[in-house]
Amino acid sequence: MENKKRVLITGCSSGFGLYTAIEAAKAGFDTIATMRNPKKTAALENALKSANVTATIDILDVTDPENIKKIAEKYAPIDILINNAGILITGSFLDLSMEESRLIFETNYFGPVALTRAVAGQMIERKQGLIINVASLAGLVGHMFNAAYSSSKHALVGFSRSIHTELKPFNIDVVCVEPGYHKTEIIGLNANVAENFYNPDSAMADYNRGFLRLMLKEIVPRAGAPEGVTKLILKIMQTKNPKTHYTIGKDAALILTAKKLGLQKLLEKTALKKLLTATRREKRRQEARKQKRKNKQ
Ligand SMILES: NC(=O)c1ccc[n+]([C@@H]2O[C@H](COP(=O)([O-])OP(=O)(O)OC[C@H]3O[C@@H](n4cnc5c(N)ncnc54)[C@H](OP(=O)(O)O)[C@@H]3O)[C@@H](O)[C@H]2O)c1
C-alpha cells in the first residue's frame, strides 16, 4: 500500500541524505529532498532515475533563516522532518578558528533547531509528526581533533532529548540517530581541515598530521556502509512508537559497551597511544620527504 506521508530531508546531495531520499521515495513517501547547492542535484536525480522513483528536489541551506521559513511554508504540512545536513572540520581546537567553530554550530546545531521550530507549529496543529535528528556517536562521547563537531552533536543530542518530552503531548516523536563512522563524503570529498591545521608554528602541528594519518589508515577503511544508517532511518519512519535514540555502527557499539563497563580510561589510553604512534610515523615520513627533496637539489 502506498504511504503518502510527506518527509522533508536536509543535505541530500550525498551520503545518508541522498540514500535516505531514494529509499523514502521507494517506500512511497512523498519525498522532499533538499540540498544547499543547486549545482549538486545530478547525483540524486540520476539515483532516483535508476531506482525508477520520484522525489521533489529543492534548495535549502540550513544556515539561512529566510530559506528555512520559505521551505517550511512551501511544503506544509510536513509529516516527517529529517535534520540530516552536517559538516565536519577536523583539527585541534587550537587550530580551528572561532569562525569555523561557529559555522559547525550554525550547520549542525542551530540549523536543525531553526528548521524544527519552523516545522513544529504545523505538527502541533495537526497533533502528529516525527522529527529525526542525525547526530553522531561524537554527540555521546568526546572526539579528539573534532572538538567543535563533537560539541555541536552533543548539543543536538541534548536538544532532541529535551524537546522529546515537550512535544509528547502533541503526539510528535523526536528521535536521535547516532552513527559511528560510515563511508560518506563527510570523510571523503567534503572532508575539511581547520584553517591552521598545517601551521608549523602551532603546538599541535605534528599531532594534527598524526590524527589525519590515523583517520586515513585506520578509521576511514573500517567505516561502515552508509546503507545501514539509511535502513535504520526508514525503519524509524515506519515504526509506530520509535525509541528516543538509536546508535549504529561497530565502532559505536564497541565504544559505548566499553563506556558502560567503566573502561573509559582504557579507551582514552588506547586512543592516545594510537595517536602518538601515528604522529611519530607521520613525522618520520615528512622528514624522509624533506630529505629526498634536499638530495634532489
Ligand atoms: N558519515 C559518518 O561517518 C557520520 C557519522 C555520524 C554522523 N554523521 C552525520 O550524518 C549527517 C549526514 O552526513 P553524511 O555522513 O551523509 O556526509 P555527507 O555525504 O558529507 O553529507 C552531508 C550533507 O550535508 C550538506 N550540508 C552541509 N552544510 C549544509 C548547509 N549549510 N545546508 C544544507 N546542507 C548542508 C552537504 O551539502 P554539500 O554537498 O553542499 O556540502 C551534504 O549534502 C551529518 O549530520 C553528519 O554529521 C555522519
PDBQT file of the ligand as one rigid body, heavy atoms in Angstrom, charges set to zero:
ROOT
HETATM    1  N1  LIG A 301      29.400   9.562   7.807  1.00  0.00    +0.000 N 
HETATM    2  C1  LIG A 301      29.681   9.491   9.080  1.00  0.00    +0.000 C 
HETATM    3  O1  LIG A 301      30.655   8.867   9.485  1.00  0.00    +0.000 OA
HETATM    4  C2  LIG A 301      28.766  10.160  10.081  1.00  0.00    +0.000 A 
HETATM    5  C3  LIG A 301      28.810   9.718  11.402  1.00  0.00    +0.000 A 
HETATM    6  C4  LIG A 301      27.992  10.321  12.329  1.00  0.00    +0.000 A 
HETATM    7  C5  LIG A 301      27.125  11.324  11.945  1.00  0.00    +0.000 A 
HETATM    8  N2  LIG A 301      27.109  11.738  10.649  1.00  0.00    +0.000 N 
HETATM    9  C6  LIG A 301      26.177  12.816  10.298  1.00  0.00    +0.000 C 
HETATM   10  O2  LIG A 301      25.375  12.414   9.214  1.00  0.00    +0.000 OA
HETATM   11  C7  LIG A 301      24.873  13.569   8.564  1.00  0.00    +0.000 C 
HETATM   12  C8  LIG A 301      24.992  13.393   7.068  1.00  0.00    +0.000 C 
HETATM   13  O3  LIG A 301      26.358  13.384   6.717  1.00  0.00    +0.000 OA
HETATM   14  P1  LIG A 301      26.985  12.319   5.708  1.00  0.00    +0.000 P 
HETATM   15  O4  LIG A 301      27.795  11.402   6.513  1.00  0.00    +0.000 OA
HETATM   16  O5  LIG A 301      25.953  11.769   4.823  1.00  0.00    +0.000 OA
HETATM   17  O6  LIG A 301      28.031  13.250   4.922  1.00  0.00    +0.000 OA
HETATM   18  P2  LIG A 301      27.966  13.977   3.512  1.00  0.00    +0.000 P 
HETATM   19  O7  LIG A 301      27.937  12.983   2.430  1.00  0.00    +0.000 OA
HETATM   20  O8  LIG A 301      29.100  14.954   3.543  1.00  0.00    +0.000 OA
HETATM   21  O9  LIG A 301      26.584  14.759   3.535  1.00  0.00    +0.000 OA
HETATM   22  C9  LIG A 301      26.419  15.942   4.253  1.00  0.00    +0.000 C 
HETATM   23  C10 LIG A 301      25.328  16.735   3.600  1.00  0.00    +0.000 C 
HETATM   24  O10 LIG A 301      25.076  17.925   4.362  1.00  0.00    +0.000 OA
HETATM   25  C11 LIG A 301      25.034  19.006   3.462  1.00  0.00    +0.000 C 
HETATM   26  N3  LIG A 301      25.260  20.307   4.075  1.00  0.00    +0.000 N 
HETATM   27  C12 LIG A 301      26.384  20.831   4.636  1.00  0.00    +0.000 A 
HETATM   28  N4  LIG A 301      26.167  22.079   5.042  1.00  0.00    +0.000 NA
HETATM   29  C13 LIG A 301      24.881  22.371   4.744  1.00  0.00    +0.000 A 
HETATM   30  C14 LIG A 301      24.051  23.504   4.907  1.00  0.00    +0.000 A 
HETATM   31  N5  LIG A 301      24.517  24.638   5.455  1.00  0.00    +0.000 N 
HETATM   32  N6  LIG A 301      22.756  23.440   4.479  1.00  0.00    +0.000 NA
HETATM   33  C15 LIG A 301      22.281  22.326   3.915  1.00  0.00    +0.000 A 
HETATM   34  N7  LIG A 301      23.007  21.228   3.696  1.00  0.00    +0.000 NA
HETATM   35  C16 LIG A 301      24.297  21.253   4.112  1.00  0.00    +0.000 A 
HETATM   36  C17 LIG A 301      26.063  18.672   2.412  1.00  0.00    +0.000 C 
HETATM   37  O11 LIG A 301      25.889  19.511   1.283  1.00  0.00    +0.000 OA
HETATM   38  P3  LIG A 301      27.093  19.913   0.293  1.00  0.00    +0.000 P 
HETATM   39  O12 LIG A 301      27.239  18.782  -0.653  1.00  0.00    +0.000 OA
HETATM   40  O13 LIG A 301      26.612  21.173  -0.368  1.00  0.00    +0.000 OA
HETATM   41  O14 LIG A 301      28.305  20.137   1.134  1.00  0.00    +0.000 OA
HETATM   42  C18 LIG A 301      25.696  17.212   2.182  1.00  0.00    +0.000 C 
HETATM   43  O15 LIG A 301      24.568  17.116   1.369  1.00  0.00    +0.000 OA
HETATM   44  C19 LIG A 301      25.667  14.752   9.117  1.00  0.00    +0.000 C 
HETATM   45  O16 LIG A 301      24.885  15.455  10.042  1.00  0.00    +0.000 OA
HETATM   46  C20 LIG A 301      26.841  14.097   9.805  1.00  0.00    +0.000 C 
HETATM   47  O17 LIG A 301      27.353  14.875  10.858  1.00  0.00    +0.000 OA
HETATM   48  C21 LIG A 301      27.907  11.178   9.718  1.00  0.00    +0.000 A 
ENDROOT
TORSDOF 0
